């Protein structure tokens, strides 16, 4: 009887060990730990975020004026143009049904009607818009004194891979996207993800750089150069060790063993109960 009891205890310990291999401490999965006290007093945001235009970007450029005829020649299938209706005073869009965008080449150039080659390297959308606006206002050939130019990046995409619910490439509208927003749009990390090692891969010019971010640490998150994402960034979320071997022979064997031990513990429990009864 004692031997059966000892075997039962041993099996129970083994089952408990196997069943707790996947348990994760809350300290390993909670985002921005301590942020509630760290930022109890509002702090100045240190990073001044401005998205710079990069090669392979697609730009939507709109030109508006009180005189629609002045921008008529820019209103073609590669340029969005807008004007104000002189009768109603409302804004009207002068566009064609087939609208394409300006593609930035490897040297950072775009081909703009009338003005020719325009270099966008190291410029933000606001800076490029101001440059084009000044050309409209000062150019002797095509002078439009009241021209207003707007530039928008239409190809802002990032890729989120690894231990998230919905990995893949995501396209966004706008110019401001944070690391946490991208992870959220990917369905958030799985419980098995390593939050202390989120890798961001970025291309800057002809170089490739990486950033390792611990999303549990609010200061590290908000101070990281990777907090504000840029076009074509790649985010990789590592899984923990138990998930890394999932699907392997060892992992399958461990799962089968855990099930077998659980069944065996139940059988031994039943035997002990019957033995005591009789």
N, C-alpha and C positions, 0 to 999 in steps of 0.2 A: 504493500500500500504506500509506504514511504517513497519507494522508487517511482511509482506512478506520479506521486505528488511532486517529486523533484523534476521529473520530466515535464510535467505540466508547467511548473514555474519557469524552467529553461525555455520552453516554447513560447510562453507568454512574453518573456524578455526579448526573444528574437523577433516576435511579431511587432512588439512595441518599437524596437529599433528600426525595423524595415518600414513601418508606417510613418515614422517621424523623419525619414530621410528627406522628404519634400517640404517639411515645415519651414517657413521663412519668418524671421523676426520682423516686426513692424518697423523697426529702425532701418531695415534694409529696403523698404518699399515706399516709405512716405516721402513725398516731394517737399522741397523747400523747408526743411526742418528748422524751426526756430525763427522763421520769417515773421511770425506774429509779434515777437518781442524785438527783433532786430530792426523792423521797420514800423514800430509803434509810433515813433516820431517821423513824420515825412522827411525823406531825404532827396536831395537833388539828383536827378538822373545824370550820370556821368557821360554816357555814350551819346554823342550827337549822331543820330542815324540818318544817312542819306545814301540811297541806292545809286551806285555808279553803273553806267551803261557798259556792257561787255560785248565782245564778239559773239555773233550768232543770236543776239537779241533781236526781237521783232518789235519795232516801234510804231505806234500809232501817233501821227502828227496831225493836229487840226489847226486850221488858220481861220480866224473870223474877222469880219470887218463890217462896217456900216454900208459898204458898197460891194454887194455880191459880185458885180461885174469885174471888180478889181482882182478877185481871187478865182475867177472862172477858169483860167488856164491851169490853176493848181488843183482844180476839182476833177481829178481823173481817177483811174483805177488803182493808183498807188498812194493817193492822198485823200484824207477826209477833210472837207472844207465846210465851214459854217458861215452863215450871215444873218443879218437881222431884217425881218420883213418890214419894209418902209411904211406899209399900210397899217399894220397892227402893232409894230414895235416888238413883236415876239421873236424869239430865236428860231431860225429855220435851218435845217441841216441840208447842205448841198452835197449830196453823196451819190455815187453810182451804186448799182446793185452788186457789183463785183468789187469788193474792197480788199486790197492786199496791204501788207505792212512793209515798212522799210526794214530790210535785213542788214544788220551790221556785219561787215566782212571781217576777216581775220586781222586786218590792220586798224579796225575800229572806224571805218568809213561808211557813209551812206551816200547814195546818189540822189540829190534833191533837185526837183525841177527848177530850171533857170539858174539857180545858184551853183549847180554842179556838185562836186565832191565836198562833203562836210565831214570833218573828223570829229568823232565823239569820244575818243579815248580819254579816260579819267574825268569824264564829265557826268554830272547828274542830269536828270530829265529837266530840272528847272534851269540849269546852266545852258543846256542845248536850246531850250525854248527861248531863253533870253537872247542867245546869239542869233537865232533865226529871226526873232522879232526885230532886232537891231538891223539885220540885213534888209528886211522889208522896209524899214523906216528910213534907211540911208542909201539904199541902192538906187542908182540913177536910172537903171533900166526898168525895174519893177518897184517903184516906191509906193508903199501903202502906209501912210503915217499912223493910221489907227489900228494897224494889224495887231492881233493878239494870237499868240501861238501857245499851244499846249502839247506836251509830249508825254506819252505813257508807254511803259514797257508792257507788252502783251504776252510775253513768253516766260513769265516768272515760274519756274518749276524747280522742285526739289525731289529727291528720292529718299524714302525712309525704308530701311531694310532691317532684318533681324527679328528680335523677339517682340514684335508688336502685333496687334490684332489684324491690321490691314496693311501689310507692306506693299510698296509700289511707288511709282512716280506720280506726283501730284502737281497740278497746275493751278496757280492762284492769280486772282486779279488784284491789282494794287501793288504797292512797293514796300510794304512793311509786313514782314512775317518773322515771328520769333521761333526759337527752337522748341519751346513748350507748345506753341500753337501747331507746329508741324507734327509733333508727336500726338497731340490731341486729334488732329485731323486723320491720323493713321489709326485711330481707334484706341489710343493709349497703349502703354506697355503692358505686356502680360505679367502676371504675378511672379513669374520665374525670371524676369529680366534683371540684368545687373544695372541698377540705376547709378552706381558709382563710376561707371565707365561707358559713357555715351560718346561715340566717336563721330566727329564732323570732319568731312573731307572737303576741301575747297581749292579751287584753281584761281590763282592770282597772277595774271599775266601769263608768263611761260613757266610758272612754278606751281607746285602742288603742296599745300600745307594741311596739317591735321590738328584738331583740337580735341582734347579729352576732357569731358565735362561730367562732374558729379551733380546730378540734378537734385540730390538730397540737400546740397549746400546752397542756400539762396545767394550768398555773396559770390560764390564761384560761378553760379549760373548767370547772374545779372552783370557781372564784370567780364565775362568771357567775350572775346571777339566773335564767337560763334553764336551769341545770344540772338543777334539780328542776322537772319540768314540772307544769303545772296543767291543769285541765279545759279542753278545747277549744283548746289550743295548736295552732298550725300551724307545721310545720317545713318549710322549703324548702331543698333542696340544689341549688345552681347547677351546671350542667355547664360544662366548659371550652369554649374558643372553637371547637375543632374539632367538638364535638358540637352546639353551638348552630346550626351551619349544616348539620347532617346532614339529608339529605332535600331540600336546596335544589338548584337547578340547578347552582350553582357547585360544591357538594360532589360531585354526581353526575359532573360533567365532570372533576373532579380525580381521582376514582376510575377513570374510564374512561381518562384520560390515563396514570395510573400503570400500568394494565394494559397499555396499548398500548406504552409505553416498555419495560416488562419483556419483552414479546414481541419487540420490535425489538432489544433488547440480545441476546437469545438468538439471533436470526437473524444479527446481525452477528458474534457469537462463532463461529457455525457457519461463516459465510463465511470468516472469518480462518483458522479451523482447516483448512478445505478448501484455501485458497490456499497455506498453508504446506506442506500435504501434497503438492500438485502443483506 
